[in-house]
């Protein structure tokens, strides 16, 4: 894993905050798994699919009233994923 990817992983994992309850621990692990799916993507379509799952998961937590509505958090997630996608595409183009 290259250094920029590590930064994206950390930033995305930290975009959602969870309390110290059993339910929140499960939600945190689910969120971290979704981020790891993005991280392990090996094609742009796989990356987009994994990112969409993560974004929908965050929205489901809001819809289920598990986390508060936050435009700032949503924009943070979107901006991290978009920047990561650009980096991912550039990295794949330069490695060919």
C-alpha positions in Angstrom: 0.0 0.0 0.0 1.5 3.3 -1.0 1.6 6.3 1.4 -1.3 8.3 -0.3 -3.5 5.3 0.0 -2.8 5.0 3.7 -3.8 8.7 4.1 -7.1 8.0 2.3 -7.8 4.9 4.4 -7.2 6.8 7.7 -9.2 9.8 6.6 -12.2 7.7 5.5 -12.2 5.5 8.5 -12.1 8.6 10.7 -15.0 10.3 8.8 -17.6 8.5 10.9 -17.4 8.6 14.6 -18.9 5.9 16.8 -19.7 5.7 20.5 -18.3 3.0 22.8 -21.3 0.6 22.7 -21.6 -2.9 21.3 -23.8 -1.8 18.5 -21.4 1.1 17.6 -18.4 -1.3 17.6 -20.2 -3.5 15.1 -21.0 -0.5 13.0 -17.4 0.7 13.2 -16.2 -2.7 12.0 -18.7 -2.7 9.1 -17.5 0.8 8.1 -13.8 -0.3 8.3 -14.6 -3.4 6.1 -16.2 -1.2 3.5 -13.2 1.1 3.5 -11.0 -2.0 3.1 -13.0 -3.1 0.1 -12.3 0.3 -1.5 -8.6 -0.1 -0.6 -8.4 -3.6 -2.2 -10.2 -2.6 -5.4 -8.2 -3.5 -8.5 -10.2 -1.8 -11.1 -12.0 1.6 -11.4 -15.4 -0.2 -11.6 -14.6 -2.2 -8.4 -13.5 1.0 -6.7 -16.7 2.8 -7.7 -18.8 -0.2 -6.5 -17.0 -0.4 -3.1 -17.2 3.4 -2.7 -20.9 3.4 -3.4 -21.5 0.7 -0.8 -19.6 2.8 1.8 -21.6 6.0 0.9 -24.9 4.1 1.1 -23.9 2.6 4.5 -23.2 6.0 5.9 -26.6 7.2 4.5 -28.3 4.1 6.0 -26.8 4.9 9.4 -28.4 8.4 9.1 -31.7 7.0 7.9 -31.7 4.6 10.8 -31.0 7.4 13.2 -27.8 5.7 14.3 -25.8 8.8 13.5 -26.7 12.5 13.2 -27.3 14.2 9.9 -24.1 16.1 9.0 -23.6 17.9 5.7 -20.0 18.5 6.7 -19.4 14.7 7.2 -21.1 13.8 4.0 -19.0 16.3 2.0 -15.9 15.0 3.8 -16.7 11.4 2.7 -17.5 12.5 -0.8 -14.3 14.6 -1.1 -12.1 11.8 0.3 -13.6 9.2 -2.1 -13.3 11.6 -5.1 -9.7 12.4 -4.4 -8.9 8.8 -3.7 -10.6 7.8 -7.0 -8.5 10.4 -8.9 -5.3 9.1 -7.2 -6.4 5.5 -8.0 -7.0 6.2 -11.7 -3.7 8.1 -12.0 -1.8 5.3 -10.3 -3.3 2.7 -12.6 -2.6 4.7 -15.7 1.0 5.4 -14.7 1.7 1.7 -13.8 0.7 0.5 -17.3 
